[in-house]
């Protein structure tokens, strides 16, 4: 359903008589004036989705119109702001336009001139909001935008590459450091491709026999088969996979590797013919060291996911928390950052001193492991007294007992004697 056009005008002027006169003019033009007398009142109405424009006097006690202009553009750089002044001051007009004002009007100004500027600004605003809605709709149906986090150039390049590769049916080799999300990128390639409604079958290369490979190929028919850490594929299975690549029809093969496969080919540890068959479309999943500016964005996303999984309110992510994250090395990459977010939500102390030993467990499994440990620790500390343990964890008794049942914990097992 198409939303109503943007027709609101946030009118900011400290002179009540001027506000009333301008508001009446706007009313008669079928606009929706929202009148306030200061920046303090105005700022509460300014948001990224404000369905209108701002019309503000420049000369006001306290924070003036230029301050309001700067604030508005910090909140939404595309929000049209029109400034009014009672002085015929050309340098001020130039200053206003240099700072991004949509327009500049002298008071008193003819109603038709003011309304003409407002209509242009409102039309511009409507186009901006409509484009944002369309972009949001497209991204909602775009797995690359929805599932690959980050605002850095490296993240944008990764999403673009995934979309490009997904349009083909060629073999895909995904490379990256441990924990950099190779498996996730593989799944996003599948979800973005024409095979997205069919199977995504994942197998670990280590120990994969030719027979198990054949079963996986059969299961993935019509969809995608992802083999992780392809460099660990047994020699006999490498030959079997080469034959699958040669004869496959309705199947996409995606492989991932944290190893340098070119060196493995040179040393004879990996079949060269298979490598060149698989290395048709390559995607590099960047490490956090390659995109450190994404750490805050990704951490906030992981905290939101972890909070939803745990049924807890997300803790405040302060500037100190972000500063600490940015000061640390992340050899475990996205996987380690995800584990850190989980510990942050659950309030586990000393998280940064703990090695990431969660392997390839997903977020839900990792959280379940930590949550069970916290429940058991609380029961042990309170000698198996469930009510006291529930209070210490700030959980309602029913919720506490539900969690004990889920994890097979019994209070009596934690009582001493």
For each residue, the residues with C-beta under 8 A, 3 or more apart:
1:
2:
3: 51 129 133
4: 7 51
5: 122 126
6: 51 52 53 122 125 126 129
7: 4 30 31 32 51 52 122
8: 31 32 33 34 50 51 52 53
9: 26 31 32 33 34 52 53 54 55 118 122
10: 34 36 42 45 46 50 52 53 54 55 56
11: 19 22 23 26 33 34 35 36 55 56
12: 36 37 38 39 41 42 54 55 56 57 60 65 68
13: 18 19 22 35 37 56 57 60 84
14: 37 38 57 60 61
15: 18 19 57
16: 19 20 37
17: 20 21
18: 13 15 21 22 57 107
19: 11 13 15 16 22 23 35 37
20: 16 17 23 24 35
21: 17 18 24 25
22: 11 13 18 19 25 26 33 55 114
23: 11 19 20 26 27 33 35
24: 20 21 27 28
25: 21 22 28 29 111 114 115
26: 9 11 22 23 29 31 32 33 118
27: 23 24 30 31 33
28: 24 25
29: 25 26 111 115 118
30: 7 27
31: 7 8 9 26 27 118 122
32: 7 8 9 26 52
33: 8 9 11 22 23 26 27
34: 8 9 10 11 45 52
35: 11 13 19 20 23
36: 10 11 12 41 42 45
37: 12 13 14 16 19 41
38: 12 14 41 42 60 61 62 63
39: 12 42 43 60 62 63 64 67 68 71
40: 43 62 63
41: 12 36 37 38 44 45
42: 10 12 36 38 39 45 46 54 56 68
43: 39 40 46 68 71
44: 41
45: 10 34 36 41 42 50
46: 10 42 43 50 54 71 72 75 76 79
47: 50 75 76
48: 75 76 79
49: 129
50: 8 10 45 46 47 76 79
51: 3 4 6 7 8 125 129
52: 6 7 8 9 10 32 34 122 125
53: 6 8 9 10 79 80 81 82 102 118 121 122 125
54: 9 10 12 42 46 68 72 79 80 81 82
55: 9 10 11 12 22 82 84 114 118
56: 10 11 12 13 42 60 65 68 69 81 82 83 84
57: 12 13 14 15 18 60 65 83 84 85 107
58: 64 65 66 83 84 85 92 96
59: 64 65 85 86 87
60: 12 13 14 38 39 56 57 63 64 65
61: 14 38
62: 38 39 40
63: 38 39 40 60 67 68
64: 39 58 59 60 67 68
65: 12 56 57 58 59 60 68 69 83 84 85 96
66: 58 69 70 83 95 96 99
67: 39 63 64 70 71
68: 12 39 42 43 54 56 63 64 65 71 72 81
69: 56 65 66 72 73 81 83 96 99 100 101
70: 66 67 73 74 99
71: 39 43 46 67 68 74 75
72: 46 54 68 69 75 76 79 81
73: 69 70 76 77 79 81 100
74: 70 71 77
75: 46 47 48 71 72 79
76: 46 47 48 50 72 73 79
77: 73 74 100
78: 125 128
79: 46 48 50 53 54 72 73 75 76 125
80: 53 54 102 103 121 122 124 125
81: 53 54 56 68 69 72 73 100 101 102
82: 53 54 55 56 101 102 103 104 105 117 118 121
83: 56 57 58 65 66 69 96 101 103 104 105
84: 13 55 56 57 58 65 105 106 107 109
85: 57 58 59 65 89 92 93 104 105 106 107
86: 59 106 107
87: 59 92 106
88: 106
89: 85 92 93
90: 93 94
91: 94 95
92: 58 85 87 89 95 96 104
93: 85 89 90 96 97 104
94: 90 91 97 98
95: 66 91 92 98 99
96: 58 65 66 69 83 92 93 99 101 104
97: 93 94 100 101 104
98: 94 95
99: 66 69 70 95 96
100: 69 73 77 81 97
101: 69 81 82 83 96 97 104
102: 53 80 81 82 117 120 121 124
103: 80 82 83 117 120 121
104: 82 83 85 92 93 96 97 101
105: 82 83 84 85 109 113 114 117
106: 84 85 86 87 88 109
107: 18 57 84 85 86
108:
109: 84 105 106 113 114
110: 113 114
111: 25 29 114 115
112: 115 116
113: 105 109 110 116 117
114: 22 25 55 105 109 110 111 117 118
115: 25 29 111 112 118 119
116: 112 113 119 120
117: 82 102 103 105 113 114 120 121
118: 9 26 29 31 53 55 82 114 115 121 122
119: 115 116 122 123
120: 102 103 116 117 123 124
121: 53 80 82 102 103 117 118 124 125
122: 5 6 7 9 31 52 53 80 118 119 125 126
123: 119 120 126 127
124: 80 102 120 121 127 128
125: 6 51 52 53 78 79 80 121 122 128 129
126: 5 6 122 123 129 130
127: 123 124 130 131
128: 78 124 125 131 132
129: 3 6 49 51 125 126 132 133
130: 126 127 133 134
131: 127 128 134 135
132: 128 129 135 136
133: 3 129 130 136 137
134: 130 131 137 138
135: 131 132 138 139
136: 132 133 139 140
137: 133 134 140 141
138: 134 135 141 142 145
139: 135 136 142 145 146
140: 136 137 146
141: 137 138
142: 138 139 145 146 163 192
143: 146 147 188 191 192 196
144: 147 148 159 162 163 166 188 192
145: 138 139 142 148 159
146: 139 140 142 143
147: 143 144 184 187 188 191
148: 144 145 155 158 159 162 181 184 185 188
149: 155 294 297 298 301
150: 154 155 156 158 291 294 297 298
151: 155 156 293 294 297
152: 155 156 291 293 294
153: 156 157 291
154: 150 157 158 286 290 291 294
155: 148 149 150 151 152 158 159 286 291 294
156: 150 151 152 153 159 160
157: 153 154 160 161
158: 148 150 154 155 161 162 185 283 284 285 286
159: 144 145 148 155 156 162 163
160: 156 157 163 164
161: 157 158 164 165 283
162: 144 148 158 159 165 166 185 188 189 192 283
163: 142 144 159 160 166 167 192
164: 160 161 167 168
165: 161 162 168 170 172 189 281 283
166: 144 162 163 189 190 192 193
167: 163 164 193
168: 164 165 281
169: 193 194 252
170: 165 280 281
171: 245 252 253 254 255 277 278 279 280 281
172: 165 186 189 252 253 254 255 280 281 282 283
173: 230 255 256 257 261 278 279 280 281 282 283
174: 182 185 186 189 254 255 256 257 282 283 284 285
175: 182 256 257 258 261 282 283 284 285
176: 180 181 182 185 256 258 284 285 286 287 333
177: 180 258 287 331 333
178: 258 331 332 333 335
179: 331 332 333 334 335 336 356
180: 176 177 258 285 286 287 288 333 334
181: 148 176 184 185 285 333 334 335
182: 174 175 176 185 186 228 256 257 258 285
183: 186 187 202 226 228 256 360
184: 147 148 181 187 188 334
185: 148 158 162 174 176 181 182 188 189 256 283 285
186: 172 174 182 183 189 190 202 224 226 228 254 256
187: 147 183 184 190 191 200 202 226
188: 143 144 147 148 162 184 185 191 192
189: 162 165 166 172 174 185 186 192 193 224 254 283
190: 166 186 187 193 195 196 200 223 224 226 252 254
191: 143 147 187 188 196 200
192: 142 143 144 162 163 166 188 189 196
193: 166 167 169 189 190 196 224 252
194: 169
195: 190 198 222 223 224 252
196: 143 190 191 192 193
197:
198: 195 222 223 224
199: 219 220 221 222 223 224
200: 187 190 191 220 223 224 226
201: 216 219 220 223 224 225 226
202: 183 186 187 226 228
203: 208 212 213 216 225 226 227 228
204: 207 208 227 228 229 232
205: 208 227 228 229 230 231 232 233 237 255
206: 229 232 233
207: 204 234
208: 203 204 205 212 213 216 227 233 234 237
209: 212 213 234 236 237
210: 213 214 236 237 240
211: 214 215
212: 203 208 209 215 216
213: 203 208 209 210 216 217 237 240 241 244
214: 210 211 217 218 240
215: 211 212 218 219
216: 201 203 208 212 213 219 220 225
217: 213 214 220 221 225 244 248 251
218: 214 215 221
219: 199 201 215 216
220: 199 200 201 216 217 223 224 225 251
221: 199 217 218 250 251
222: 195 198 199 250 251
223: 190 195 198 199 200 201 220 251 252
224: 186 189 190 193 195 198 199 200 201 220 251 252 253 254
225: 201 203 216 217 220 251 252 253 254
226: 183 186 187 190 200 201 202 203 254 255 256
227: 203 204 205 208 230 233 241 253 254 255 256
228: 182 183 186 202 203 204 205 255 256
229: 204 205 206 232 256 257 258 259
230: 173 205 227 233 255 256 257 261 278
231: 205 257 259 261 264 269 270
232: 204 205 206 229
233: 205 206 208 227 230 237 238 241 270
234: 207 208 209 237 238
235: 238 239 271
236: 209 210 239 240
237: 205 208 209 210 213 233 234 240 241
238: 233 234 235 241 242 270 271 274
239: 235 236 242 243 271 274
240: 210 213 214 236 237 243 244
241: 213 227 233 237 238 244 245 253 274
242: 238 239 245 246 271 273 274 277
243: 239 240 246 247
244: 213 217 240 241 247 248 251 253
245: 171 241 242 248 253 274 277 278
246: 242 243 277
247: 243 244
248: 217 244 245 251 253
249:
250: 221 222
251: 217 220 221 222 223 224 225 244 248
252: 169 171 172 190 193 195 223 224 225
253: 171 172 224 225 227 241 244 245 248 278
254: 171 172 174 186 189 190 224 225 226 227
255: 171 172 173 174 205 226 227 228 230 278
256: 173 174 175 176 182 183 185 186 226 227 228 229 230
257: 173 174 175 182 229 230 231 261
258: 175 176 177 178 180 182 229
259: 229 231 263 264
260: 263 264
261: 173 175 230 231 257 264 265 270 275 279
262: 265 266 275
263: 259 260 266 267
264: 231 259 260 261 267 269 270 275
265: 261 262 268 269 270 271 272 275
266: 262 263
267: 263 264
268: 265
269: 231 264 265
270: 231 233 238 261 264 265 274 275
271: 235 238 239 242 265 274 275
272: 265 275 276
273: 242 276 277
274: 238 239 241 242 245 270 271 277 278
275: 261 262 264 265 270 271 272 278 279
276: 272 273 279
277: 171 242 245 246 273 274 280
278: 171 173 230 245 253 255 274 275
279: 171 173 261 275 276 282
280: 170 171 172 173 277
281: 165 168 170 171 172 173
282: 172 173 174 175 279
283: 158 161 162 165 172 173 174 175 185 189
284: 158 174 175 176
285: 158 174 175 176 180 181 182 185
286: 154 155 158 176 180 290 291
287: 176 177 180 290 291 330 333
288: 180 291 292 294 295 298 330 333 334 337
289: 292 329 330
290: 154 286 287
291: 150 152 153 154 155 286 287 288 294
292: 288 289 295 326
293: 151 152 296 297
294: 149 150 151 152 154 155 288 291 297 298
295: 288 292 298 299 322 325 326 330 337
296: 293 299 300 322 325 326
297: 149 150 151 293 294 300 301
298: 149 150 288 294 295 301 302 334 337
299: 295 296 302 303 317 322 325 337 340 341
300: 296 297 303 304 317
301: 149 297 298 304 305
302: 298 299 305 306 337 338 340 341 342 363
303: 299 300 306 307 314 315 317 341 344 345
304: 300 301 307 308 314
305: 301 302 308 309 341 363
306: 302 303 309 310 314 338 341 342 344 345 346 363 367
307: 303 304 310 312 313 314 345
308: 304 305 311
309: 305 306 363 364 367
310: 306 307 345 346 367 371
311: 308 399
312: 307 345 346
313: 307
314: 303 304 306 307 317 345
315: 303 344 345 347
316:
317: 299 300 303 314 321 322
318: 321 322
319: 322 323
320: 323 324
321: 317 318 324 325 344
322: 295 296 299 317 318 319 325 326
323: 319 320 326 327
324: 320 321 327 328 352
325: 295 296 299 321 322 328 337 340
326: 292 295 296 322 323
327: 323 324
328: 324 325 352
329: 289
330: 287 288 289 295 333 336 337
331: 177 178 179 336
332: 178 179 335 336 337 339 356
333: 176 177 178 179 180 181 287 288 330 336 337
334: 179 180 181 184 288 298 337 338
335: 178 179 181 332 338 339 356 358
336: 179 330 331 332 333 339 340 356
337: 288 295 298 299 302 325 330 332 333 334 340 341
338: 302 306 334 335 341 342 363 366
339: 332 335 336 342 343 356 358 366
340: 299 302 325 336 337 343 344 351 352
341: 299 302 303 305 306 337 338 344 345
342: 302 306 338 339 345 346 363 366 367 370
343: 339 340 346 348 351 354 370
344: 303 306 315 321 340 341 347 348 351
345: 303 306 307 310 312 314 315 341 342
346: 306 310 312 342 343 367 370 371 374
347: 315 344
348: 343 344 351 370 374
349:
350: 353 354
351: 340 343 344 348 354
352: 324 328 340
353: 350
354: 343 350 351 357
355:
356: 179 332 335 336 339
357: 354
358: 335 339 361 365 366 369
359:
360: 183
361: 358 365 366 369
362: 365 366
363: 302 305 306 309 338 342 366 367
364: 309 367 368
365: 358 361 362 368 369
366: 338 339 342 358 361 362 363 369 370
367: 306 309 310 342 346 363 364 370 371
368: 364 365 371 372 407
369: 358 361 365 366 372 373
370: 342 343 346 348 366 367 373 374
371: 310 346 367 368 374 375 403 407
372: 368 369 375 376 407 409
373: 369 370 376 377
374: 346 348 370 371 377 378 393
375: 371 372 378 379 389 393 400 403 404 407 409
376: 372 373 379 380 409 414
377: 373 374 380 381
378: 374 375 381 382 389 390 392 393
379: 375 376 382 384 385 386 389 409 411 414
380: 376 377 383 384 414
381: 377 378 389 392
382: 378 379 385 388 389 392
383: 380 414 415 416
384: 379 380 411 412 413 414 415 416
385: 379 382 388 389 411
386: 379 389 390 397 400 401 404 411
387: 390 391 397
388: 382 385 391 392
389: 375 378 379 381 382 385 386 392 393 400 411
390: 378 386 387 393 395 396 397 399 400
391: 387 388 394
392: 378 381 382 388 389
393: 374 375 378 389 390 400
394: 391
395: 390 399 400 403
396: 390 399 400
397: 386 387 390 400 401
398: 401 402
399: 311 390 395 396 402 403
400: 375 386 389 390 393 395 396 397 403 404
401: 386 397 398 404 405
402: 398 399 405 406
403: 371 375 395 399 400 406 407
404: 375 386 400 401 407 409 410 411
405: 401 402 408
406: 402 403
407: 368 371 372 375 403 404
408: 405
409: 372 375 376 379 404 413
410: 404 413 414
411: 379 384 385 386 389 404 414 415
412: 384 415
413: 384 409 410
414: 376 379 380 383 384 410 411
415: 383 384 411 412
416: 383 384
417:
